[in-house]
Amino acid sequence: MEKCVICGEDQDFKQYEGYNICTSCADIMEDVMSEYFMKTVSDATKPKAHEGYLHYLDSTSRYVSDYKKILSKSHKYTVDASERADDALHETKTPSKQRYFERMHEVLDWLEKTPQFYHYYFKEYYTCPSCDSSIFDMYETEEVGEWLVITCSNCGEMVKKYYSPKMI
């Protein structure tokens, strides 16, 4: 049986093609990536960020622009999320939450060493799968219970759905 590249445990299911990541690490990866995705997309709605994005569009293709936007703050995000997970780890006394934050550290450390995973993960989320609108310009979010649903504001197509319990 193959081992998870993040924690070293047995890989029970291949969630990410080309990456041996176990279900536990994949679940935490989804939490980490959903937060990063929302921070990146919402930054595009701020006037200064939007001007920078338009500048990218003028000088490069849309795909390259969106790819650069996804990667531009990935390092800062992993450091920030790691610090918050460390704080939460020290504050919680619940064993299951401690295990969650310990595993989150492992995931974030792996992401720091494997920044190309951001491109792999987000490659299908640069544009709406239905109308091809940029997710940086045309998106809406809605919280449905503990889920965050991201849809295209142009056509209403669901782009991504994240499980988002409010833990940190």
N, C-alpha and C positions, 0 to 999 in steps of 0.2 A: 504494500500500500504506500502511496506517495505521502510525503510529509508536507505540512503547511510551511510556506516560506517565511511566515511571520512568527508563529509560535512554536513550530516544530512538532505539533501534534498531528495525528493522522488526518489526512484530507478525506472527508466523507462524501463530498459533493463538489463538482467543479462549477463554481458560480461564474468565474471570470476566465474566459478562454485564454490559454497561454500562461495563466498564473495559478500556482498551486496554493490556494487560500482556503482554509477550513471554514465551515459554516459559522462558527463563533466569531472568527476574525472578519468574515464577510459581513455579518450583521453589524458589527461595530464600524466597519468600513463604510457601510451605507449611512450610518449616523454621522460620521465624520464628513463624508462627501456631501451629504444633504446640507449641512451647515455651510460648508465651503461654497457650494453651488449657490445658495441663497445670498451669501455675502457678496459673491462675485457678480451675480445678476443684479442685485439691488444697487451695487455701486455704479452700475451703468446708467441708472436713472438719475444720478446726481449730475447737475449741470457740468461740473468740471470733468468728471469721468466721461460723460457723454461726448464732450468736445474732443477728448483724447481718443475716444472710440471712433468718432467721425474722421479724425486725422488718420487713424489706422486704415479706415476704409478707403481714404483717398490715396494712400501710398501702397497698399497691398490688397490682396484678394480678401473677400469676406472670411473665408475659411481660415486663412493665416491669421487674420485679425482676431477672430474669436479664439483661436488656439492660443495666441499670445495673451489674451485677456485671462483665459483659464489658468495659464501657467504663471502669470506675472506676480501673483502674491501667494503662491502655494507655499513657499518656504516660510514666509512670515506667519501664515495661517497655522502651519504645523507646529511652529514654536509657541504661538499663542494658545492653541488648543491643548498642547502638551502641558503648559503651565496651569491652565484651568483644570485639566484632569488631575494634575498633581495636587492642586489645592483641594479639589473635591475628594480625592483619595484620602488625604490626611484628615478631612473633616467628617467623613462618614464612618459610622460604626457598624453598618449593615454589611455582613460578609459578601452577599451577592453584588452589592454596589462596589465594594472594594475590588472584587474580581473583575467587574466590568471596567473600572478605571485602570486597573493594572493591565488588562488586555488592550485597553485603548492606548496606553503608553506604547505597547509593543507595535500596534498598528501605526501610530504616528511616527515612531522611530523608523519603521520600515518605509513609510511614505517619504520621509526625509531623505532616505538613501535611494529611493526609487521614484524620482519625480516624473519619469515618463509614464507612470501609472495614471497620473492625472489626465494626460492626453487620451490614453486608452479608455479610461472610465467615461470621460465626457464627450468622446468623439461623435456619439449619436445625439447629443443634446445641444449642439450648437444652433440647430435650426429645428423648427417645428416639423414633425414627421409627415404632417398632412399638407401644409401650405408653404413650407420652406421659409417662413419668416424667421428672422434672427431672434433667439431667445433673449438677447440682451435688450431688444427693443419692444418685443411683443410678448408679455407674459402676465399672468395673474396668479395669485396664490390664494388658497382657501384651506383653512384648518377644518378637518372633518374628524372629530374625536381626537385621537392621538396621531392622526395622519395629516401630512401636509401635501396637498395636491397642487401641482404646478401645471397650468394650462396655457395654451396660446391665446392671447387676447384678440388675435385677428380672426381665428376660426373656431376657437373653443376646444380644440383637440388637447387631450391630456399629454403632456410632455414627460412628466415624471411624478411618481407618488412615493413619498418618504414616510416611514414610521418616525414620529418625532415626539417621544415622551419628554417632558420638561425635566431633565436630570441635571444639566449644568448650564 
